[in-house]
């Protein structure tokens, strides 16, 4: 029997391709419809539970009341959300700049790593809620103190992941660069940096969420002094006034910000890795 006789018939191949295309189309649709369906059902269950059991709004507000609070209090919530967004974005940018720079220094000098890495760990394991009051005392601006808190939380994942990535270059390629007499800068730019990129992007996803958490925690602590920082301070004030509709509205907006940050960092990771890295290549 020849090879040609063993080859699958064109009709079978076409049918298999059509089946794969149909499955891919179904998966794309389900990727969006299933989470949306779960959200709609959860909101409906929440509304029915509050309505049927006649739960007071000061214990558990219904979704209708929360939606009304978002609309009615938007002039208050919007500036607060902008403040929290600025804190989160600035902290993440500073974490990227500082984490990448220090990771490069660690991989270029063992002395630098041995000298400063323990202090980076100390910053990571120290609760930021304990540091925030001290920063508020020593810094003139409440915004700067909150920014420092958010930076401390977001900094370590960038530093740790990027350091591991810079050290993960293929040893055979390192030997090849040595044979060709590559400079330290060429090794960093052409070998270590591409190797570290997936690790850095993984750390970026983590740091994005942690920057928001750090900003919210800092606002909780620093906002008690009447500075009126961000959504967390708005949430805290609403709890003092028993305005649970506004409280849940602020909480939902904080969660929505976290989802948007994760979506943006995931998109950046996909766009930068989709053409060459195994984690982003599509498989049939």
HUTA-V744988 format. One record per residue. N is the residue number from 1. RES is the residue in three letters. OMEGA is omega in radians with two decimals (NA if undefined). D_FIRST is the distance of its C-alpha to the first C-alpha in Angstrom with 1 decimal. Layout:
N;RES;OMEGA;D_FIRST
N;RES;OMEGA;D_FIRST
This chain:
1;UNK;-3.09;0.0
2;UNK;3.11;3.8
3;UNK;-3.14;6.8
4;UNK;-3.14;8.3
5;UNK;3.12;6.4
6;UNK;-3.09;7.4
7;UNK;3.13;10.8
8;UNK;3.14;13.6
9;UNK;3.14;15.2
10;UNK;-3.13;18.5
11;UNK;3.14;20.6
12;UNK;3.12;19.6
13;UNK;3.12;20.3
14;UNK;3.14;23.6
15;UNK;3.11;24.5
16;UNK;3.10;24.1
17;UNK;3.11;26.2
18;UNK;3.12;28.8
19;UNK;3.11;29.0
20;UNK;3.13;29.6
21;UNK;3.12;32.2
22;UNK;3.11;33.9
23;UNK;3.13;34.2
24;UNK;3.13;35.6
25;UNK;3.11;38.1
26;UNK;3.13;39.2
27;UNK;3.11;39.6
28;UNK;3.13;41.7
29;UNK;-3.11;43.9
30;UNK;-3.12;44.3
31;UNK;-3.13;45.3
32;UNK;-3.05;48.5
33;UNK;-3.10;49.1
34;UNK;3.07;48.9
35;UNK;3.12;51.6
36;UNK;3.12;53.7
37;UNK;3.12;53.6
38;UNK;3.14;54.5
39;UNK;3.14;57.4
40;UNK;3.14;58.7
41;UNK;3.12;58.6
42;UNK;3.11;60.4
43;UNK;3.11;63.1
44;UNK;3.12;63.5
45;UNK;3.08;63.8
46;UNK;-3.13;66.3
47;UNK;-3.14;68.4
48;UNK;-3.14;68.4
49;UNK;-3.13;69.3
50;UNK;-3.08;72.3
51;UNK;-3.07;73.4
52;UNK;-3.10;73.2
53;UNK;3.10;74.8
54;UNK;-3.14;77.3
55;UNK;3.11;76.7
56;UNK;-3.08;79.5
57;UNK;3.13;78.4
58;UNK;3.02;80.0
59;UNK;3.09;77.6
60;UNK;3.10;74.3
61;UNK;3.10;74.4
62;UNK;-3.14;72.0
63;UNK;3.11;69.4
64;UNK;3.12;71.6
65;UNK;3.12;74.5
66;UNK;3.11;72.3
67;UNK;3.10;71.0
68;UNK;3.12;74.6
69;UNK;3.10;75.7
70;UNK;-3.12;73.0
71;UNK;-3.05;74.4
72;UNK;-3.10;78.1
73;UNK;-3.05;78.0
74;UNK;3.12;75.7
75;UNK;3.06;78.5
76;UNK;-3.06;78.9
77;UNK;-3.07;75.2
78;UNK;3.07;74.0
79;UNK;3.12;76.2
80;UNK;3.12;75.4
81;UNK;3.08;71.7
82;UNK;3.12;72.1
83;UNK;3.11;74.0
84;UNK;3.12;71.3
85;UNK;3.12;68.6
86;UNK;3.11;70.5
87;UNK;-3.08;71.0
88;UNK;-3.09;67.3
89;UNK;3.14;66.1
90;UNK;3.12;68.7
91;UNK;3.14;68.0
92;UNK;3.11;64.2
93;UNK;3.12;64.8
94;UNK;3.10;67.2
95;UNK;3.11;64.8
96;UNK;-3.10;62.0
97;UNK;-3.12;64.3
98;UNK;-3.11;65.9
99;UNK;3.14;62.8
100;UNK;-3.13;60.7
101;UNK;-3.12;63.6
102;UNK;3.09;64.4
103;UNK;3.08;60.8
104;UNK;3.12;60.6
105;UNK;3.14;63.9
106;UNK;-3.10;62.6
107;UNK;3.12;59.5
108;UNK;-3.10;61.5
109;UNK;3.07;64.3
110;UNK;3.13;64.2
111;UNK;3.11;68.0
112;UNK;3.14;67.7
113;UNK;-3.13;65.2
114;UNK;-3.09;67.3
115;UNK;-2.94;70.4
116;UNK;-3.08;69.4
117;UNK;3.10;66.3
118;UNK;-3.13;68.5
119;UNK;3.03;70.7
120;UNK;3.09;67.7
121;UNK;3.13;66.8
122;UNK;3.09;70.4
123;UNK;-3.10;70.4
124;UNK;-3.02;67.2
125;UNK;3.10;68.4
126;UNK;-3.12;72.0
127;UNK;-3.09;72.3
128;UNK;3.13;72.9
129;UNK;3.08;75.3
130;UNK;-3.12;77.6
131;UNK;-3.02;77.5
132;UNK;3.14;78.1
133;UNK;3.12;81.9
134;UNK;3.12;82.4
135;UNK;3.13;80.7
136;UNK;3.13;82.7
137;UNK;-2.99;85.9
138;UNK;3.14;85.1
139;UNK;-3.10;83.6
140;UNK;-3.04;85.7
141;UNK;3.05;83.0
142;UNK;3.12;81.5
143;UNK;3.13;78.4
144;UNK;3.12;78.1
145;UNK;3.10;78.4
146;UNK;3.12;75.7
147;UNK;3.11;73.5
148;UNK;3.11;73.9
149;UNK;-3.13;72.9
150;UNK;3.12;69.7
151;UNK;-3.13;68.8
152;UNK;-3.12;69.3
153;UNK;-3.03;66.8
154;UNK;-2.97;64.2
155;UNK;-2.95;64.5
156;UNK;3.13;62.9
157;UNK;3.10;59.3
158;UNK;-3.12;59.1
159;UNK;-3.06;60.5
160;UNK;-3.11;58.5
161;UNK;-3.12;55.1
162;UNK;3.10;55.6
163;UNK;3.11;56.8
164;UNK;-3.14;53.7
165;UNK;3.13;51.5
166;UNK;3.13;53.4
167;UNK;-3.02;52.9
168;UNK;3.12;49.1
169;UNK;-3.12;48.0
170;UNK;-3.09;45.1
171;UNK;3.08;46.8
172;UNK;3.09;44.4
173;UNK;3.07;45.4
174;UNK;3.09;49.0
175;UNK;3.11;48.6
176;UNK;3.10;47.2
177;UNK;3.11;50.2
178;UNK;-3.14;52.5
179;UNK;-3.11;51.0
180;UNK;3.05;51.6
181;UNK;-3.14;55.1
182;UNK;3.10;54.8
183;UNK;3.13;58.0
184;UNK;3.12;58.7
185;UNK;3.11;58.7
186;UNK;3.08;55.3
187;UNK;-3.12;53.8
188;UNK;-3.03;55.2
189;UNK;-3.00;54.2
190;UNK;-3.08;50.8
191;UNK;-3.04;49.5
192;UNK;-3.09;51.6
193;UNK;3.08;52.2
194;UNK;3.11;48.5
195;UNK;-3.08;47.8
196;UNK;-3.02;50.8
197;UNK;3.11;50.1
198;UNK;3.11;48.0
199;UNK;3.12;50.5
200;UNK;-3.12;53.4
201;UNK;3.02;52.0
202;UNK;3.08;51.5
203;UNK;3.13;55.1
204;UNK;3.09;56.1
205;UNK;3.13;54.9
206;UNK;-3.08;56.9
207;UNK;3.12;59.9
208;UNK;3.09;60.1
209;UNK;-3.14;60.6
210;UNK;3.09;63.0
211;UNK;3.09;65.1
212;UNK;3.11;65.7
213;UNK;3.11;66.5
214;UNK;3.11;68.9
215;UNK;-3.13;70.6
216;UNK;3.12;71.1
217;UNK;3.13;72.5
218;UNK;3.11;74.8
219;UNK;3.08;76.0
220;UNK;-3.06;76.8
221;UNK;-3.05;79.0
222;UNK;-3.11;80.5
223;UNK;3.13;80.8
224;UNK;-3.11;83.3
225;UNK;3.08;86.0
226;UNK;-3.13;86.0
227;UNK;3.11;83.9
228;UNK;-3.12;81.7
229;UNK;2.81;78.5
230;UNK;-3.07;75.3
231;UNK;-3.13;73.7
232;UNK;3.08;74.2
233;UNK;3.07;78.0
234;UNK;3.10;77.9
235;UNK;-3.12;76.1
236;UNK;3.12;78.7
237;UNK;3.13;81.6
238;UNK;3.11;80.2
239;UNK;3.09;80.0
240;UNK;-3.11;83.7
241;UNK;-3.09;84.6
242;UNK;3.07;82.5
243;UNK;-3.00;80.7
244;UNK;3.04;77.4
245;UNK;3.09;76.0
246;UNK;3.13;76.4
247;UNK;3.14;75.2
248;UNK;3.10;71.9
249;UNK;3.11;71.6
250;UNK;3.13;71.9
251;UNK;3.13;69.4
252;UNK;3.12;66.8
253;UNK;3.07;67.3
254;UNK;3.11;66.9
255;UNK;3.12;63.6
256;UNK;3.08;62.5
257;UNK;3.11;63.3
258;UNK;3.12;61.1
259;UNK;-3.14;58.2
260;UNK;3.12;58.7
261;UNK;3.13;58.9
262;UNK;3.14;55.7
263;UNK;-3.13;53.9
264;UNK;3.14;55.2
265;UNK;3.09;54.3
266;UNK;3.11;50.8
267;UNK;3.10;50.4
268;UNK;3.13;51.6
269;UNK;-3.13;49.1
270;UNK;-3.11;46.2
271;UNK;-3.10;47.2
272;UNK;-3.06;47.6
273;UNK;-2.91;44.4
274;UNK;-3.05;41.9
275;UNK;-3.03;40.3
276;UNK;-3.05;39.9
277;UNK;-3.06;40.6
278;UNK;-3.09;38.1
279;UNK;-3.07;40.6
280;UNK;-3.13;40.7
281;UNK;3.13;37.2
282;UNK;3.11;35.5
283;UNK;3.09;32.3
284;UNK;NA;30.0
